[in-house]
Amino acid sequence: MKKRITLFVLVFLLSSLLQVVLGILNREAKDNHLQVVRIILNEHTLNIPVERCWECFQPKLYHLLGAVLIRVFSIKSETMMIITLQFVSVIAGITTIFITYKFLKKVCSNEKVRLVLFSLVAFNPRFIGVNAQATNDSLVIMLSVAAAYAFYLFLEDPRARKFFLSAILIVLASITKANALFLLFSLMLILFLKILGSRKQNRRKLSVYFALFLLLIIPATAFLGGYYSNYVKYGDPTKTNREKYPFPDFLREKFYPERRPGTTSVVNTYLTFRIIDLVRNPMINRGYDPVPKHRTSLWTQLYGRLNFVHFDKWPLSWKTDSPFVINLGRVIMVVALLPALVFVFGLFTTTIAAFRSLVWKGLRYFETNEDWVFLIIGAAYVSFIIVYSGIIRDFASMKVIFLFPGLLGFAKIFANGLEKTYAALPRLARLISIALYVLVLLYITDIVCLILQLAGITF
């Protein structure tokens, strides 16, 4: 038992160390959020027009927090401003790992599964990479994960303090970045289904909490997050600086000359997984030519971005032509097929089990806190990425970090899949575990290569 605890602690500490080192060395982000912080510092306002700068459409909690820290510590140099903003992300990332550990300890009784899954999350290169950048992504991930965990604790024990804790967290997440809205509405749907499945003595109490969602949480989010003012000014509560297009046709591919090819048709984008092309080309072309082919396949893009921090060659200082790193990416793309298959297996078995329970128990099934809760959270974020990539069309809309606020939902589905895989293939369980830990080592190697690259060490 003590040995297992020691391993969890080591995973946590090493992941935290990698994030801190990367946060110190890095100087670039995928998008310029410092520009928004500067406007807040110079003009003392949060009422910034969407068109003022590329990231000015974002809700402003992260930028306000960054501006306060810069003002309090009298930071003048741009380099120190960047590092300060990055350490907001680093702290958020480390906190997310801790919450994930607490969540897995509660919902996953198999310690072997828990350690494997915790390691895969803690050392995921995309997760560590985004936590070293001065963007609002890490903060929204942390607040969303915390809100989902607090809400799950509330479902188990529906007390007011637990509800208000989750409510505060989900409002904070939603005024950090708009993709947290999908978690907010997921939690509302879960609570509504709980009301339908509850006995009379619990239904009234839960209905009061649902009313608070409608009368307090949503209005607070709308006003504090700028969604209401955007609706009044632009007719779109989630107005961005990207033009929106009609959802693609089912078969006919369509390219827009002003957009780098991404979503082209339903079949080409949502019904493909181009693993062979991905192994041949483990990095992306950021130009207007639709090559490699996997750039127009959503699931291939999400898979590549999730498993290889060098995949998208962005920011520019993260770009490399090192043959070692390219071949490392190829190996990762092959080895990562195993957890991908485990996740799909978990999704299939979890969905079937939930459907059977719903048929057998009827609405009473929703009285439980079983896996339907996590399926709803996961489905909300999958729906989001499909809709968002469908109306933006540019391949840059296919970012796996947009799914990370739904981390706990995906983690529970994966845990179910791995438990069932071990049970179905007991003779191969040890071999499967070894393969997954090999992937963890490859993840660490990917991040170490990036750290050396940013430190100016060529290899």
N, C-alpha and C positions, 0 to 999 in steps of 0.2 A: 504493500500500500504506500509506504513512504517513498519507495523507488518511483512509483507512478507519479506521485505528487512532485517529486524532484524533477522528473522529465517535463511535466507541465510548466513548472517554474523556469526551467532552462529554455524551453520554447518561447515563453513569454519574454524573458530577458534578452535572448538573442534577436528576436524579432524587433523588440524595442530599440536595441542597439543599432541595428541596421537602419531603422527609420531615423534615429537621431543623427547618425553619421551622414546619411543621404541628405537630411535636412540642413546640415551644416555646409555641405559641399555644393549643393544645387543652387543655381541662380536664375533658373527659368521655369516658366509654367506653361501649360498647354494654352491658357488664355490669360490676358492681362487684367487681373483684378486689382493690381496696385493702382491703376489709373482711377478706378472708382474710389479707392481709399483716399487718394490725393484730392479728389474733388470734395469729398466730405471734410477733409482737414482744412482745405483752403476756403471753402465757401460755407461751412457750418450748416449744411443742409442734407437731408436725405431725399428731398424732392427733386430728383435728377431725371430729366427727360430721357426716354428710352434711346432716342437717336443721338444723344450726346456722345456716347462712346460704345464700343462693341459689347461690353459687359454691363452697360448701364441699365439694362432691362432686368437684371437680377434683383431679387429681394435683398435687403441690405444688412441683415444681421451680422454676417461674417465681416463685411466691410466696416461696419460701425465698430465692431469689437477690435478689428485691426487698427482703426483710426484712434480709438481710445488708448490702446497699448502704446502706439507710437507717440501720442501726445503726453501720456503719463511719464514715459521714460525719456522724453525729449530726444527722440531719435531723428537725426538729420540726414544721414547718408542713405542713399537708395539701397545699397547693399544690406545695411542693417535693417531697413524697412522690409526687404524681401525675406531676410532670415527670420525676422519677428513674425511675419505672416505665415511663413512656412512652419514655424514652431507651434502656431495655433493648430495647424494640420497634423503635426507630429503628435502633439498631446491628444488630439481627437482620435488619431489612429490607435495609439496605445490604449486609450480608454475603450475603444471599440473592441479590441482584442480581449480586454478584461471582461467586458459585458458578455461577449460571445462565450468565454469560458464559463461564466456563471450560468448562462442559458443552457449550454450543453450539459453541464453537471446536473441540471434540473430535469431535462427532457430525455437524456440518453443514459441509460443505465449500464450499457456495455462500455467498460473503461477502455478497451482496446480500440473500439470504434471512435470513442471520444478523443483519444490522443491523436489518432490519424487525422481526423477531421479538423481538430484544433490546429494541428501543424500545417495542414493544407491552407487554412485560412490565414494563420499568422505569418506564413512565409510566401503567400501569394504575391508574385512580383508586381502585378497591377495594383494590388492593395497597398503594398509598401511604397510603390512609385508615386501614387497619387497623394499619399500622406507626407511626401517631401516637397509638395508644390504649394505655392501661394494661391490656392483657389478655395472656393466654398464647398468643394465636394466632400472633403474629409469631415467637416463639421456637420453637414447634413446627414452623412452616413452615421456618424456617432449619435446624433440626436434621434435619428429614426430608429436605429437599433435599440437605443435606450427606451424610446417610446414604446416600441413593440414588446420589449421585455417587460416593462412596467405594466402594459396593458394585459399581457398574459398572466402576470401575477394578480392583477385585478380580476380577471375572469375566474381564477381559482379561489379568490377570496374577495368578493365585491364590496370592499370598504371604500368610503369616500376619499380617504387620503391617497389610496392607490390610484383611484380614478383621476384625481386632480393632478397627481404626479405625471401620469401618462398624458393627460390633457395638456399640461404645461409643456412637456417635451415635444409633443406633436405640433403644437403651435410654433414653438421655437424652430423646429425642423422646417416647417412650411414657410417660415419667414426668412429661412436661409437659402432655400432653393425650391423651385416649383415642383420638382419630381417627388418631393415628400407629400404632396397633395394626394398622390395615389395611395400612400400608406394611410393618410387621414381617412379617405373614403373607404379603404379596406376595413379599418377599425370600426367605422360606422356600420358597414354591412355586417360585420361579425357580431356587433352588439345587437343589431336588429334581428339577426337570425337567432341569437341567444334568447331574445324576448319571445320570439315565436315558439321556441322549444321549451321554454321554462314553465314551471308550475305556477299557479296563480299567486302564491305567496312571494315568489321572486320576480314575477312579471312587472308588478307595479314599481318596485325598486329600480329595476333595470330600465324601465321606461323613463324614469326621472333622469337617469344618466343620459339616455338617448336624447331627451329634450334639451339637456345641457349642451350636447353636441350641436344641436340645431340653433339654439338661442345664444350660446356663448362662444363655443370654440370656432365655429365657422365664421361668425362675424368678426371675431378677434383676428383670425387669420386673414380674412379679406381686407381689413383695414390696415393692420400692422405690416402685412406682406406687400402692400401696394397693389393688390389684385383688384380692389374696388376702384381705385383711382385710374388704373389702366383701362378698366371697363368703361368708365365714364369718358376718358379721354380718347381711347382708341377703339372702343367697342370689343376689346379682347382682353380678358383678365390676365392671360398669360402671354401678353405681347412680347415678342423677341425682335432681334434685328435680322432674323432670317426670314426670307420670303417663304410662304406656305403654298404648296401645290396640291392639286387633286390627288386622291389616293390612286395608286397605279392600277392599270388594267390587269386582268387575270393572266393573259398570255402575251399580249403585244408589249414589247419593250419600248420604252420611251426615254430619250435622253434630252436633257435641257442644256443648251450650250453654256449657260451661266452657272451651271452646277457641275461639280466634279462627280462623275458617275457613282452612284450608290444604289438606291432603290430604283429598279427599272420596270419590274412587273412582279405580280404576286408569285408566279411560278419561279422566276429566276432568283428572286430575293428571299422568299419565305419558304420555299420548298426545295432548297438545295443545301448540301453540305460538302464543300469541295476540299476534302482533306488531302487529296493527291497534289492538287495545285498549291495547297498551303505548305506542304512539306517541301515542294520545289522552291517556293517563294515565301519563306517565313517572315518576310518584312513587306511592308506595303509601299506602293507608289502613291505619292500625294498629289500628282498632277491631274490633268484632265483626261488622259488616256485611260480607258477602262481596263487596265491591266495592273496586277494579275487578275485572273478571272474571279478569284475569291473576294475581290473588293465589292462585288455587287451581290454577295450572298450574306444575309444578316447573321445566320447562325455560325458561319465560318468566321466572320468578322468578330463576333462576340467571343468565340473560342480562341482565336489568335490573340486578341487583346487581353483576354483573361490570363493566359498562360505564359506570355512572353513580354517583358517590359520594353524590349527593343522593337516590338512588332510594328508600331506606327511611326517610327523615326521622328518622334516629336516629344518634347521640344528639340530644337536644332542641335543643342549641345548633347542630346541623348542619342543622336544619330551616329551610327558606326558602320563601317564596311569591313570590319574585322572578320576574316574567314572563321576564326574560332567561335565568335558570337553567332554568326549565321548558322554554322553547323550545330551549335548548341540549341538554337531555335528549332532546327529540324528535328533534333532528338526529342525536345520537349513536346513538339506537336504530335509525335508518335506515342510517347509514353503517356501523355495526358488523355489519350483516348480511353484509358482504363477508368479514371474517375468520371469521365463524361458518360460512359456506358453505365456505370454504377448509378449515376444521377438519373439517367433516363429510366433505368430499371426501378429505382426508388419512386420516381414520378408515376410510372405505370402502376406499380403495386399499391402505392398509397391512394391513388385516384380510384382504383377498382375497389379497394377495401372501404373507402369512404362512401362510394356509391352503393355498395352492398349494405352498409350500415344504415344509410339513409332510406333505402327501400325497406329494410327490415324494421327499423325503429320509427320511421316517419320523422316528423318535426322534432320528436323527442331526442333525436340524434344530436341536435344542436345544443341540447342542455349540457352535453359533455364538452370537455376541452381537448378533443382529439385532433387528429391531423387535418381536419377540414379547415381549421384556423390558419394553418401554415399554407395550405393549398390556395386559399383566397389571397393571402399576401403575395405568394409567388405568381399567381395568375394575374394579379393587378399590375405587377411590374413587367411581366412578359407582354401584356396587352399594351402597356405604355410604350415599350420600345418598338413594337410593331406599328402602332399608330404614329409615333413621333418620326420614325425613319420613313414611314409612308408619305408623310406630308412635307418633310424637309427635303428628302431625296438625296442630298449630299451624303457621301459615305461617312463623313465626320459625325453624323447623327447616330451612328451605330456603335456607341461607346458602352462598353460593359459596365463602367463605373456608374452609369445611370441606373443599373439594377441593384447596386450595392446597398441602398437603403432597405431593400427587402431581404437582406442577408439571412436573417433568422429563419424566414420561410424556406429559403433554398437549402440552408444548412440542415434543417430537420428532415427534409425530403431526402437529402444525400445520406444522412445518418440511417434512415429507414432502409435505403437501398443497400448500404454497406452491411448492415446487420443481416438482411435477407440474403445477400450474396455469400457471406460467411456461413450462414445456416444451410444454404443450398449446395455449397461447394466446400465442405469442411476440409477435404484433403488439399485444396488449393488455397485455403485461407492464409496460411503463412506466406505463400508465394505472392498472393495479392497484396498483403501488407508490405512485403519487401519492395514490390514494384511501386507502391504509393510513396514509400519513404525515399526511394530513388528519385521520384518526381520532386519531392521536397528538397533534396540535395541539388537537383537541377535548378529549382527555383532560387535557392540561395546563391548558386553560382551565377545565375543571371543578374541578380542584384549586386553581387560583389564585382562583377565585370563593369556594371554601370558606375559603381563607386570609384573603381580604379580609373575608369574613363574620365570621370569628372575631376579626379585628382591629377589628371595629366599623365597617367601611367599608361603607356601603349603596350599592346601585347598582340 
